[in-house]
């Protein structure tokens, strides 16, 4: 435990390893609210069902904490006698706010029929953000911690952020400069499973004995510890995604006009701010946040670098992708033909020698394609070519596609010819051995002799006769174009058994004859 505490220690930051004793920092969805709700549960549930059914676009309905009602009465100039009422806070989309008078009239009418002491406040997300921008964080916190009756995502996301903010403030107290929400929550797109993007800016000006990177990592580790705790307390599915910034780094990014930081300042809504974030936001709106000349030069140079990077990428497509994409399959087909694979640079000459000149199986224009690709590769190696146009790349890609399509056809041709040679060779080898035994007779006569002289006399097994007939059938079918690679391969494997057994039989016959001669 001590070692864990030491890891969380940051020199020159007066941090207690336990939470602050100030319990009021965590807004409470008080038990009093729940008790009040239980008393009028049936009527409130009925009212909620009416609102949601009548106005399905409603984003959230919640009961404000009793402790905060006094502040809302002051803020909204509501009659003071409503302080003991149940205050319902209803959030609707901005685009539906034009229906506000009608919505309020309908709901008030429903409440009057129920004869309940309920006061409603109908707001939009923009109204909540306005409270935050006016630094009325207590009111925004009360809304976040209100008792939820209906929620499409905005209330849960706000709650988890508010609880996490309170935990972070308890730990760091005066060091938190700003705690800001952004992303889908602020854009009004939050759903119950949306990530909640928060930005936390920490004042690091007091820390001088620790490197910035280490400080940032330690702060991030501590702040991330509270994510799971906040989600558990909030009881929501929203995943909190905090980003931690040091104040000095943040100022540097503002000076350099970093696009992410500018977007963050423009769109972010502070849940807590000590007078730093809102001035940045105001300055940005007034156009006073301007990048330094160095930042402008840097962003301008990115344009030049982009052009260079794209040209390099285009050349890389040809040099690496297309070159290897045509040479490797070509090597594979030369190996299929029975040759050792040549080096990539000699593939074109070998393809021409074998498949164009010798076998007449490939058209010359396909060899021209691979020659062109290899020549570009060589020119790149010798630094004769520095860039290539997109038009040339498109043409090469089309040619490559045609070439690879033709290679597939060539493979079938080679396999066909190889199989033809294989089955013919097997047939010739087997019948050459049998002719030595039975004389130069016809195929049918030799098979008949093999069966009567060897199989029926138990010198060979019936399996050998079946193999012999399979070889003949495979050859006949292949010539008719009916056979396939599997049958040819099966005939080749079985033929080796038959050939070996015939050779062994002949050797035994020769040995017996020799012994008989020796006895004479």
Beta strands, then each sheet from edge to edge (+ up, - down):
strand 1: 60-63
strand 2: 86-91
strand 3: 118-123
strand 4: 147-151
strand 5: 176-182
strand 6: 195-202
strand 7: 239-246
strand 8: 269-273
sheet 1: 3+ 2+ 1- 4+
sheet 2: 7+ 6+ 5- 8+
end
